[in-house]
Amino acid sequence: MLVFRPLIRLLRERGDEVEITAREYAQTLQLLELHRLQAEVIGRHGGRSRLGKARSLASRLRALRRWARQRSFDVALAHGSHELTMTARRLGIPSSTTFDYEFAWLQHQLGCRAATKVVVPDSIPPERLARYGAEPPKLLKYPGLKEEYYLADFEPDPSVLDAWPIDPQRVLVVLRPPPDVSLYHRHSNPLFPQTVDFLGRHEGVHAVVLPRTEEQREYVRSLELPSLILPERAVDAQSLIALADLVVSAGGTMNREAAALGVPVYTTYGGRLGGVDEALIRDGRLAPLTDPRALELAKRHGGSCDAGRTRRDPALMLDLLLSALPEHG
């Protein structure tokens, strides 16, 4: 969603009409409200089972098709939404999809093959995308991180910390759980719960946990660890990251937001690393974590908000996505 925020502004500034769709899942609707974006809510998450996911896909495809057929869209732009590109293809609408993790096999088999253009970071090896039917001229690449584009105009809001009694002498850590619904499932990676436990008991730390789901929220709340802070609603996570001393995330976007904002960041991701994270690790902008005791818990004294930060022009991203239009360029 956030990747489109500056693109929507650019489109509307030049007089284009833009409509947004979203799926009801986790804190998506709260984040739309937080960023003052109006969206048509179509479908919801299918849960863990394959049957649930298949039913959700079929239901959302039908609903999207009914909704879009009543309008005269010129192009459809998606961030990892295979339902949108599949619907656009069915209705004869040019489409572009963008993503920055290449190993979501089924999602990309469906979404890339349906899309007119596929737009990805240049750090993803092209051979990993060819199996999805994404090769030049269909495949287009941009330099850097998508976060460096959508955060180009971002300035942190210090008031985000006013919600909690923060001791400025303590190390402020932001924690993001893995996409898995259950942090405590026997097949889950135990590293993140171990990190939560270690930081939650550390007297020199404030650890703000940003759960993805209510189930994760209830699990973290049940721990009752003294150094944990658990927001009740979606927060301005980008400001929180920019003001933090350290980020530990098992997901992807928050890792890259921290890297784009020049904040030290560790990954506890237990799956196969994608090309973007591989490049960040090679460049020293992301550190893999295997033991929470290895975390360097230090204050970022005197650090400028622009230190280590790269800002890129979102107009470049928009131009690549709009290349799906036959008359573009």
C-alpha distance (Angstrom), angle and dihedral (degrees) to the residues before:
residue distance angle dihedral
M1 . . .
L2 3.81 . .
V3 3.80 92.7 .
F4 3.80 88.0 67.1
R5 3.82 97.7 47.5
P6 3.85 96.6 91.4
L7 3.80 91.3 35.3
I8 3.79 91.5 55.9
R9 3.79 89.3 50.8
L10 3.82 91.7 50.4
L11 3.80 92.1 48.5
R12 3.80 93.8 48.9
E13 3.81 92.4 45.3
R14 3.79 89.8 59.3
G15 3.80 91.6 48.6
D16 3.81 102.5 -98.9
E17 3.80 121.5 142.2
V18 3.81 113.2 -123.6
E19 3.80 128.8 -169.3
I20 3.81 122.2 -172.6
T21 3.79 128.4 -151.1
A22 3.80 126.0 -166.0
R23 3.77 138.3 180.0
E24 3.80 120.1 -127.4
Y25 3.79 103.4 -114.0
A26 3.80 135.6 131.9
Q27 3.83 109.2 -37.9
T28 3.80 98.1 -23.1
L29 3.79 95.3 117.4
Q30 3.81 92.6 45.6
L31 3.80 89.9 51.1
L32 3.80 91.5 50.6
E33 3.80 88.5 52.9
L34 3.80 91.4 46.5
H35 3.81 91.7 53.6
R36 3.82 93.1 40.8
L37 3.77 95.3 -118.6
Q38 3.81 120.6 148.9
A39 3.79 114.1 -144.4
E40 3.77 139.9 174.8
V41 3.82 105.7 -120.7
I42 3.80 109.2 -138.8
G43 3.79 120.9 173.2
R44 3.76 133.4 -21.8
H45 3.80 139.6 -121.2
G46 3.79 115.0 -67.6
G47 3.79 96.8 -140.5
R48 3.78 127.6 -126.6
S49 3.80 102.5 -50.9
R50 3.79 123.8 88.4
L51 3.79 89.9 -130.3
G52 3.80 91.1 53.6
K53 3.79 91.6 48.3
A54 3.82 91.7 48.4
R55 3.80 92.0 49.9
S56 3.80 90.9 47.5
L57 3.82 91.2 50.3
A58 3.80 93.4 50.2
S59 3.80 92.6 45.7
R60 3.82 94.2 48.3
L61 3.81 92.5 46.4
R62 3.81 90.3 54.3
A63 3.80 92.7 46.3
L64 3.81 93.8 46.5
R65 3.79 91.3 48.6
R66 3.82 92.2 51.3
W67 3.80 91.5 47.1
A68 3.81 97.2 45.1
R69 3.82 95.7 42.9
Q70 3.81 89.9 66.8
R71 3.81 91.8 58.0
S72 3.80 133.8 61.8
F73 3.78 102.8 -125.7
D74 3.79 119.4 -179.6
V75 3.81 96.3 -165.6
A76 3.82 140.4 1.8
L77 3.82 121.5 -142.8
A78 3.79 120.1 -163.8
H79 3.77 137.3 -177.8
G80 3.78 103.1 -150.9
S81 3.82 93.3 -39.0
H82 3.78 106.3 137.1
E83 3.81 88.9 178.1
L84 3.80 90.7 63.3
T85 3.81 96.6 49.2
M86 3.82 91.2 43.7
T87 3.81 90.6 51.1
A88 3.81 91.6 46.6
R89 3.80 91.8 51.6
R90 3.80 91.4 48.9
L91 3.81 89.7 52.9
G92 3.82 95.3 42.4
I93 3.82 94.7 -111.9
P94 3.85 118.4 143.5
S95 3.81 111.6 -118.7
S96 3.79 142.9 -173.4
T97 3.77 127.0 -158.5
T98 3.78 127.9 -164.9
F99 3.80 132.0 -169.1
D100 3.78 138.1 150.2
Y101 3.82 104.4 -148.3
E102 3.77 113.4 72.7
F103 3.81 102.8 -169.4
A104 3.83 99.9 73.8
W105 3.80 87.0 108.6
L106 3.81 104.8 -177.2
Q107 3.80 94.4 37.4
H108 3.80 91.8 53.6
Q109 3.80 95.0 41.2
L110 3.78 87.7 59.6
G111 3.81 101.2 32.9
C112 3.81 100.9 41.3
R113 3.78 95.1 45.4
A114 3.80 91.1 50.5
A115 3.82 94.9 46.0
T116 3.80 125.6 90.2
K117 3.83 91.9 -145.5
V118 3.81 132.9 18.3
V119 3.82 115.6 -154.5
V120 3.81 119.1 -167.1
P121 3.83 141.7 154.2
D122 3.80 115.2 -80.7
S123 3.82 90.4 -123.9
I124 3.83 91.3 74.9
P125 3.82 109.2 93.8
P126 3.83 108.1 -118.6
E127 3.81 93.9 -132.7
R128 3.81 89.0 65.6
L129 3.81 89.8 59.7
A130 3.80 99.9 42.8
R131 3.81 91.5 77.8
Y132 3.82 88.2 64.2
G133 3.78 92.2 53.7
A134 3.81 90.4 -103.9
E135 3.80 107.1 137.0
P136 3.82 132.2 131.7
P137 2.99 130.5 -43.7
K138 3.81 86.8 27.7
L139 3.80 90.5 44.0
L140 3.81 118.0 72.2
K141 3.80 126.6 179.3
Y142 3.79 135.8 -155.7
P143 3.82 129.3 -161.8
G144 3.81 122.0 -108.9
L145 3.79 129.7 -2.6
K146 3.79 126.2 -31.4
E147 3.82 85.8 -129.2
E148 3.81 89.8 63.2
Y149 3.81 87.4 61.8
Y150 3.78 102.2 44.5
L151 3.81 92.8 40.5
A152 3.82 93.3 47.7
D153 3.81 92.6 105.8
F154 3.80 95.5 33.9
E155 3.79 123.2 123.5
P156 3.83 118.4 178.0
D157 3.79 120.7 -112.1
P158 3.85 109.2 -135.6
S159 3.81 90.9 -159.4
V160 3.81 89.7 74.8
L161 3.83 86.7 84.1
D162 3.80 93.7 53.7
A163 3.80 91.4 85.5
W164 3.80 91.9 73.3
P165 3.84 137.5 42.5
I166 3.80 96.5 -106.4
D167 3.80 118.6 -173.9
P168 3.84 104.1 -146.7
Q169 3.80 90.5 -150.5
R170 3.79 92.4 63.1
V171 3.81 123.0 82.7
L172 3.80 110.2 -102.9
V173 3.80 112.1 -141.0
V174 3.81 127.2 -177.5
L175 3.80 115.4 -151.1
R176 3.81 125.4 -163.6
P177 3.84 119.4 -172.8
P178 3.80 124.1 -136.9
P179 3.81 120.5 -90.8
D180 3.84 88.9 -103.8
V181 3.78 109.4 112.1
S182 3.81 92.9 -136.5
L183 3.80 121.1 52.7
Y184 3.78 90.5 -172.3
H185 3.80 101.4 45.0
R186 3.80 111.7 129.9
H187 3.82 91.1 -121.5
S188 3.79 94.2 49.2
N189 3.78 124.8 105.2
P190 3.84 104.6 -94.2
L191 3.81 94.1 -154.2
F192 3.78 97.3 86.3
P193 3.84 95.8 50.1
Q194 3.82 87.6 47.5
T195 3.81 89.4 52.9
V196 3.81 91.7 48.6
D197 3.80 89.8 50.9
F198 3.83 93.4 47.4
L199 3.80 95.3 48.1
G200 3.79 94.1 38.0
R201 3.81 89.9 61.1
H202 3.82 95.8 41.6
E203 3.81 111.5 109.9
G204 3.80 93.7 -156.1
V205 3.80 95.4 55.8
H206 3.79 141.7 77.0
A207 3.81 106.0 -159.9
V208 3.81 114.8 -166.9
V209 3.81 110.0 -161.1
L210 3.81 117.0 -156.2
P211 3.82 105.0 -165.3
R212 3.78 121.8 -161.2
T213 3.81 97.8 -145.4
E214 3.80 140.5 23.7
E215 3.80 89.2 -110.5
Q216 3.80 90.4 58.2
R217 3.81 90.0 45.4
E218 3.81 92.3 53.7
Y219 3.79 91.4 48.1
V220 3.82 93.1 52.1
R221 3.80 91.3 44.6
S222 3.81 90.9 52.0
L223 3.82 90.7 59.1
E224 3.83 91.2 67.2
L225 3.80 91.9 -160.0
P226 3.83 113.9 173.4
S227 3.81 99.3 -133.4
L228 3.80 97.1 47.7
I229 3.81 122.7 103.1
L230 3.79 115.8 -162.9
P231 3.84 116.2 -169.8
E232 3.79 113.7 -144.9
R233 3.81 94.5 -143.8
A234 3.78 140.1 22.3
V235 3.80 110.6 -65.6
D236 3.79 136.4 -163.3
A237 3.79 90.7 -83.3
Q238 3.79 94.5 178.4
S239 3.83 91.9 58.2
L240 3.78 89.9 44.7
I241 3.80 90.9 52.6
A242 3.81 93.0 46.4
L243 3.82 90.7 52.2
A244 3.82 95.5 43.6
D245 3.78 126.3 98.2
L246 3.80 92.9 -142.4
V247 3.80 141.3 7.3
V248 3.81 125.7 -151.8
S249 3.78 114.1 -173.9
A250 3.77 136.0 168.1
G251 3.78 91.5 -164.0
G252 3.76 132.9 67.4
T253 3.79 113.7 -120.2
M254 3.79 97.1 54.3
N255 3.81 90.9 48.6
R256 3.78 89.9 54.2
E257 3.79 93.8 43.4
A258 3.80 88.7 55.7
A259 3.81 91.1 47.8
A260 3.82 90.9 48.3
L261 3.82 90.3 50.4
G262 3.81 93.7 46.9
V263 3.83 95.6 -113.1
P264 3.84 120.2 142.9
V265 3.80 108.2 -105.3
Y266 3.81 137.6 -174.9
T267 3.79 126.7 -163.6
T268 3.80 124.4 -144.2
Y269 3.80 92.4 179.6
G270 3.80 108.9 146.7
G271 3.80 99.5 -165.4
R272 3.79 132.7 77.3
L273 3.79 111.6 -55.7
G274 3.78 116.6 -122.5
G275 3.78 126.5 -135.6
V276 3.81 93.8 -95.6
D277 3.81 94.1 55.8
E278 3.79 91.0 42.2
A279 3.81 89.2 55.9
L280 3.82 92.7 46.2
I281 3.79 90.7 52.0
R282 3.82 91.6 48.6
D283 3.80 89.3 50.8
G284 3.81 93.2 48.8
R285 3.82 93.0 -116.5
L286 3.82 94.7 114.2
A287 3.81 128.2 37.4
P288 3.82 123.9 -156.7
L289 3.81 112.2 -132.0
T290 3.80 123.5 -147.1
D291 3.82 99.8 161.5
P292 3.84 125.7 28.2
R293 3.81 89.5 -142.5
A294 3.83 87.2 68.8
L295 3.82 92.5 65.0
E296 3.81 113.5 119.5
L297 3.79 99.9 -133.1
A298 3.79 104.4 -165.8
K299 3.79 137.1 138.4
R300 3.80 117.5 -110.0
H301 3.80 93.0 -131.5
G302 3.79 114.8 -168.7
G303 3.80 92.6 -2.8
S304 3.78 114.4 158.2
C305 3.79 117.9 -133.5
D306 3.81 86.8 -124.9
A307 3.81 96.0 49.7
G308 3.81 109.1 122.3
R309 3.78 91.2 -3.2
T310 3.81 127.6 138.8
R311 3.80 121.9 -161.2
R312 3.81 119.7 -164.5
D313 3.79 131.0 -172.1
P314 3.84 111.1 -99.9
A315 3.81 88.6 -155.8
L316 3.82 87.0 75.1
M317 3.81 90.9 56.4
L318 3.80 91.1 47.1
D319 3.80 92.1 50.1
L320 3.80 91.3 53.4
L321 3.81 92.8 48.3
L322 3.81 93.1 47.9
S323 3.80 90.5 53.5
A324 3.81 84.8 90.6
L325 3.81 87.4 77.6
P326 3.83 110.5 94.6
E327 3.80 92.8 -135.1
H328 3.82 95.5 44.0
G329 3.79 117.0 122.6
